[in-house]
Amino acid sequence: MRRILPGLFYTTAVLYPVLMFYFLVIRKIPVRLFSLIVIAIAAVWFISLTAKKKRSVSSLPVPCCWAG
């Protein structure tokens, strides 16, 4: 998965101007709607890349002063 992400990022960066032209000029989608879609995709991508697995309570180490 880590090897795919840089390639996907560069592909998206290259296709971004083409997609902008297609959606704004050819399809005539409003700029506000297009901006909201781009922001939503970026937010989902950011959250999915920065999310970490949460550790369960049972897997946490117990301090020695609590053992007893």
N, CA, C and O atoms as a GROMACS GRO file, in nm:
protein
  272
    1MET      N    1   0.083  -0.119   0.000
    1MET     CA    2   0.000   0.000   0.000
    1MET      C    3   0.087   0.126   0.000
    1MET      O    4   0.052   0.225  -0.064
    2ARG      N    5   0.198   0.123   0.070
    2ARG     CA    6   0.285   0.240   0.079
    2ARG      C    7   0.348   0.273  -0.056
    2ARG      O    8   0.379   0.389  -0.081
    3ARG      N    9   0.368   0.174  -0.142
    3ARG     CA   10   0.428   0.200  -0.273
    3ARG      C   11   0.326   0.256  -0.371
    3ARG      O   12   0.362   0.323  -0.467
    4ILE      N   13   0.200   0.229  -0.346
    4ILE     CA   14   0.094   0.276  -0.435
    4ILE      C   15   0.061   0.423  -0.409
    4ILE      O   16   0.029   0.496  -0.503
    5LEU      N   17   0.070   0.468  -0.284
    5LEU     CA   18   0.030   0.604  -0.249
    5LEU      C   19   0.108   0.712  -0.323
    5LEU      O   20   0.046   0.806  -0.373
    6PRO      N   21   0.242   0.706  -0.332
    6PRO     CA   22   0.311   0.811  -0.408
    6PRO      C   23   0.270   0.814  -0.555
    6PRO      O   24   0.255   0.922  -0.613
    7GLY      N   25   0.254   0.699  -0.616
    7GLY     CA   26   0.210   0.695  -0.755
    7GLY      C   27   0.070   0.752  -0.772
    7GLY      O   28   0.044   0.824  -0.868
    8LEU      N   29  -0.019   0.720  -0.679
    8LEU     CA   30  -0.154   0.774  -0.683
    8LEU      C   31  -0.153   0.925  -0.663
    8LEU      O   32  -0.229   0.998  -0.727
    9PHE      N   33  -0.067   0.971  -0.574
    9PHE     CA   34  -0.056   1.115  -0.549
    9PHE      C   35  -0.008   1.189  -0.674
    9PHE      O   36  -0.066   1.291  -0.711
   10TYR      N   37   0.096   1.139  -0.739
   10TYR     CA   38   0.148   1.205  -0.858
   10TYR      C   39   0.049   1.197  -0.974
   10TYR      O   40   0.037   1.292  -1.052
   11THR      N   41  -0.021   1.087  -0.986
   11THR     CA   42  -0.122   1.074  -1.091
   11THR      C   43  -0.234   1.175  -1.069
   11THR      O   44  -0.281   1.239  -1.164
   12THR      N   45  -0.277   1.189  -0.945
   12THR     CA   46  -0.381   1.286  -0.912
   12THR      C   47  -0.332   1.428  -0.939
   12THR      O   48  -0.408   1.511  -0.990
   13ALA      N   49  -0.208   1.457  -0.905
   13ALA     CA   50  -0.152   1.590  -0.929
   13ALA      C   51  -0.145   1.622  -1.077
   13ALA      O   52  -0.166   1.737  -1.117
   14VAL      N   53  -0.114   1.523  -1.159
   14VAL     CA   54  -0.106   1.545  -1.304
   14VAL      C   55  -0.245   1.562  -1.364
   14VAL      O   56  -0.265   1.645  -1.453
   15LEU      N   57  -0.341   1.484  -1.316
   15LEU     CA   58  -0.476   1.488  -1.373
   15LEU      C   59  -0.562   1.601  -1.319
   15LEU      O   60  -0.668   1.628  -1.375
   16TYR      N   61  -0.520   1.668  -1.214
   16TYR     CA   62  -0.600   1.773  -1.152
   16TYR      C   63  -0.636   1.885  -1.251
   16TYR      O   64  -0.753   1.922  -1.259
   17PRO      N   65  -0.541   1.941  -1.326
   17PRO     CA   66  -0.580   2.045  -1.422
   17PRO      C   67  -0.676   1.995  -1.530
   17PRO      O   68  -0.765   2.068  -1.573
   18VAL      N   69  -0.656   1.872  -1.573
   18VAL     CA   70  -0.745   1.814  -1.674
   18VAL      C   71  -0.886   1.798  -1.617
   18VAL      O   72  -0.984   1.830  -1.685
   19LEU      N   73  -0.896   1.750  -1.494
   19LEU     CA   74  -1.027   1.735  -1.430
   19LEU      C   75  -1.094   1.870  -1.407
   19LEU      O   76  -1.215   1.883  -1.426
   20MET      N   77  -1.015   1.970  -1.368
   20MET     CA   78  -1.071   2.104  -1.350
   20MET      C   79  -1.130   2.155  -1.481
   20MET      O   80  -1.242   2.206  -1.483
   21PHE      N   81  -1.055   2.144  -1.589
   21PHE     CA   82  -1.103   2.189  -1.718
   21PHE      C   83  -1.230   2.114  -1.758
   21PHE      O   84  -1.327   2.174  -1.805
   22TYR      N   85  -1.229   1.983  -1.741
   22TYR     CA   86  -1.344   1.901  -1.780
   22TYR      C   87  -1.469   1.941  -1.702
   22TYR      O   88  -1.574   1.965  -1.761
   23PHE      N   89  -1.457   1.947  -1.569
   23PHE     CA   90  -1.575   1.974  -1.489
   23PHE      C   91  -1.621   2.120  -1.495
   23PHE      O   92  -1.741   2.145  -1.494
   24LEU      N   93  -1.528   2.215  -1.502
   24LEU     CA   94  -1.568   2.355  -1.500
   24LEU      C   95  -1.605   2.409  -1.637
   24LEU      O   96  -1.700   2.488  -1.648
   25VAL      N   97  -1.535   2.370  -1.742
   25VAL     CA   98  -1.559   2.426  -1.874
   25VAL      C   99  -1.655   2.339  -1.956
   25VAL      O  100  -1.752   2.390  -2.013
   26ILE      N  101  -1.628   2.210  -1.961
   26ILE     CA  102  -1.710   2.123  -2.045
   26ILE      C  103  -1.842   2.088  -1.977
   26ILE      O  104  -1.949   2.103  -2.036
   27ARG      N  105  -1.836   2.042  -1.850
   27ARG     CA  106  -1.959   2.002  -1.780
   27ARG      C  107  -2.032   2.120  -1.717
   27ARG      O  108  -2.149   2.107  -1.680
   28LYS      N  109  -1.967   2.235  -1.704
   28LYS     CA  110  -2.023   2.358  -1.648
   28LYS      C  111  -2.079   2.340  -1.506
   28LYS      O  112  -2.188   2.386  -1.474
   29ILE      N  113  -2.000   2.271  -1.423
   29ILE     CA  114  -2.035   2.255  -1.282
   29ILE      C  115  -1.995   2.384  -1.211
   29ILE      O  116  -1.888   2.438  -1.239
   30PRO      N  117  -2.077   2.436  -1.119
   30PRO     CA  118  -2.042   2.559  -1.048
   30PRO      C  119  -1.911   2.543  -0.970
   30PRO      O  120  -1.879   2.436  -0.918
   31VAL      N  121  -1.836   2.652  -0.963
   31VAL     CA  122  -1.706   2.650  -0.896
   31VAL      C  123  -1.722   2.615  -0.748
   31VAL      O  124  -1.639   2.543  -0.693
   32ARG      N  125  -1.826   2.665  -0.686
   32ARG     CA  126  -1.848   2.637  -0.543
   32ARG      C  127  -1.869   2.489  -0.519
   32ARG      O  128  -1.812   2.433  -0.425
   33LEU      N  129  -1.947   2.424  -0.601
   33LEU     CA  130  -1.970   2.280  -0.587
   33LEU      C  131  -1.842   2.201  -0.610
   33LEU      O  132  -1.811   2.108  -0.536
   34PHE      N  133  -1.768   2.240  -0.713
   34PHE     CA  134  -1.642   2.171  -0.742
   34PHE      C  135  -1.544   2.187  -0.626
   34PHE      O  136  -1.475   2.092  -0.589
   35SER      N  137  -1.537   2.307  -0.568
   35SER     CA  138  -1.447   2.331  -0.455
   35SER      C  139  -1.487   2.247  -0.334
   35SER      O  140  -1.401   2.192  -0.266
   36LEU      N  141  -1.616   2.237  -0.309
   36LEU     CA  142  -1.662   2.156  -0.196
   36LEU      C  143  -1.629   2.009  -0.216
   36LEU      O  144  -1.593   1.940  -0.121
   37ILE      N  145  -1.642   1.960  -0.337
   37ILE     CA  146  -1.608   1.820  -0.366
   37ILE      C  147  -1.459   1.796  -0.345
   37ILE      O  148  -1.420   1.695  -0.286
   38VAL      N  149  -1.376   1.888  -0.393
   38VAL     CA  150  -1.231   1.874  -0.376
   38VAL      C  151  -1.193   1.877  -0.228
   38VAL      O  152  -1.110   1.797  -0.184
   39ILE      N  153  -1.252   1.967  -0.152
   39ILE     CA  154  -1.223   1.977  -0.009
   39ILE      C  155  -1.268   1.849   0.064
   39ILE      O  156  -1.196   1.800   0.151
   40ALA      N  157  -1.384   1.796   0.029
   40ALA     CA  158  -1.434   1.674   0.092
   40ALA      C  159  -1.342   1.556   0.062
   40ALA      O  160  -1.312   1.476   0.151
   41ILE      N  161  -1.298   1.543  -0.062
   41ILE     CA  162  -1.207   1.434  -0.098
   41ILE      C  163  -1.074   1.448  -0.023
   41ILE      O  164  -1.020   1.349   0.026
   42ALA      N  165  -1.022   1.570  -0.016
   42ALA     CA  166  -0.896   1.592   0.056
   42ALA      C  167  -0.910   1.561   0.204
   42ALA      O  168  -0.819   1.504   0.265
   43ALA      N  169  -1.023   1.598   0.263
   43ALA     CA  170  -1.044   1.571   0.406
   43ALA      C  171  -1.053   1.420   0.433
   43ALA      O  172  -0.994   1.371   0.529
   44VAL      N  173  -1.126   1.349   0.350
   44VAL     CA  174  -1.137   1.203   0.368
   44VAL      C  175  -1.001   1.138   0.349
   44VAL      O  176  -0.965   1.047   0.424
   45TRP      N  177  -0.926   1.183   0.250
   45TRP     CA  178  -0.793   1.127   0.226
   45TRP      C  179  -0.701   1.155   0.343
   45TRP      O  180  -0.627   1.066   0.386
   46PHE      N  181  -0.703   1.277   0.396
   46PHE     CA  182  -0.619   1.313   0.510
   46PHE      C  183  -0.654   1.230   0.633
   46PHE      O  184  -0.565   1.180   0.702
   47ILE      N  185  -0.782   1.217   0.661
   47ILE     CA  186  -0.824   1.140   0.779
   47ILE      C  187  -0.787   0.993   0.764
   47ILE      O  188  -0.744   0.930   0.861
   48SER      N  189  -0.802   0.938   0.646
   48SER     CA  190  -0.770   0.797   0.627
   48SER      C  191  -0.620   0.771   0.637
   48SER      O  192  -0.580   0.663   0.680
   49LEU      N  193  -0.538   0.867   0.597
   49LEU     CA  194  -0.393   0.847   0.606
   49LEU      C  195  -0.339   0.871   0.746
   49LEU      O  196  -0.238   0.811   0.784
   50THR      N  197  -0.403   0.958   0.823
   50THR     CA  198  -0.352   0.990   0.955
   50THR      C  199  -0.417   0.910   1.067
   50THR      O  200  -0.374   0.919   1.182
   51ALA      N  201  -0.519   0.834   1.035
   51ALA     CA  202  -0.587   0.755   1.138
   51ALA      C  203  -0.496   0.642   1.184
   51ALA      O  204  -0.428   0.578   1.104
   52LYS      N  205  -0.496   0.618   1.314
   52LYS     CA  206  -0.418   0.508   1.371
   52LYS      C  207  -0.514   0.413   1.440
   52LYS      O  208  -0.624   0.449   1.482
   53LYS      N  209  -0.468   0.290   1.451
   53LYS     CA  210  -0.548   0.193   1.525
   53LYS      C  211  -0.546   0.230   1.672
   53LYS      O  212  -0.442   0.268   1.726
   54LYS      N  213  -0.661   0.221   1.736
   54LYS     CA  214  -0.667   0.246   1.879
   54LYS      C  215  -0.634   0.117   1.953
   54LYS      O  216  -0.679   0.008   1.916
   55ARG      N  217  -0.553   0.132   2.056
   55ARG     CA  218  -0.519   0.014   2.136
   55ARG      C  219  -0.630  -0.012   2.236
   55ARG      O  220  -0.690   0.080   2.290
   56SER      N  221  -0.657  -0.138   2.258
   56SER     CA  222  -0.760  -0.172   2.355
   56SER      C  223  -0.704  -0.155   2.496
   56SER      O  224  -0.582  -0.152   2.515
   57VAL      N  225  -0.792  -0.143   2.592
   57VAL     CA  226  -0.752  -0.122   2.731
   57VAL      C  227  -0.673  -0.241   2.783
   57VAL      O  228  -0.580  -0.224   2.862
   58SER      N  229  -0.708  -0.361   2.740
   58SER     CA  230  -0.640  -0.480   2.792
   58SER      C  231  -0.497  -0.491   2.741
   58SER      O  232  -0.415  -0.559   2.802
   59SER      N  233  -0.464  -0.425   2.630
   59SER     CA  234  -0.328  -0.434   2.577
   59SER      C  235  -0.235  -0.328   2.635
   59SER      O  236  -0.115  -0.330   2.608
   60LEU      N  237  -0.289  -0.234   2.713
   60LEU     CA  238  -0.205  -0.130   2.772
   60LEU      C  239  -0.125  -0.188   2.888
   60LEU      O  240  -0.175  -0.272   2.962
   61PRO      N  241  -0.002  -0.143   2.905
   61PRO     CA  242   0.078  -0.193   3.019
   61PRO      C  243   0.023  -0.137   3.150
   61PRO      O  244  -0.026  -0.024   3.155
   62VAL      N  245   0.030  -0.217   3.254
   62VAL     CA  246  -0.017  -0.178   3.386
   62VAL      C  247   0.101  -0.129   3.467
   62VAL      O  248   0.200  -0.200   3.482
   63PRO      N  249   0.093  -0.007   3.520
   63PRO     CA  250   0.202   0.044   3.606
   63PRO      C  251   0.220  -0.046   3.727
   63PRO      O  252   0.125  -0.105   3.777
   64CYS      N  253   0.343  -0.056   3.774
   64CYS     CA  254   0.374  -0.149   3.884
   64CYS      C  255   0.304  -0.108   4.013
   64CYS      O  256   0.277  -0.195   4.097
   65CYS      N  257   0.274   0.019   4.033
   65CYS     CA  258   0.210   0.060   4.157
   65CYS      C  259   0.061   0.021   4.159
   65CYS      O  260   0.000   0.019   4.266
   66TRP      N  261   0.003  -0.010   4.042
   66TRP     CA  262  -0.136  -0.054   4.037
   66TRP      C  263  -0.149  -0.203   4.053
   66TRP      O  264  -0.256  -0.252   4.088
   67ALA      N  265  -0.041  -0.278   4.028
   67ALA     CA  266  -0.048  -0.423   4.038
   67ALA      C  267  -0.066  -0.460   4.185
   67ALA      O  268   0.004  -0.409   4.273
   68GLY      N  269  -0.156  -0.546   4.209
   68GLY     CA  270  -0.169  -0.580   4.349
   68GLY      C  271  -0.288  -0.655   4.384
   68GLY      O  272  -0.308  -0.688   4.501
   0.00000   0.00000   0.00000
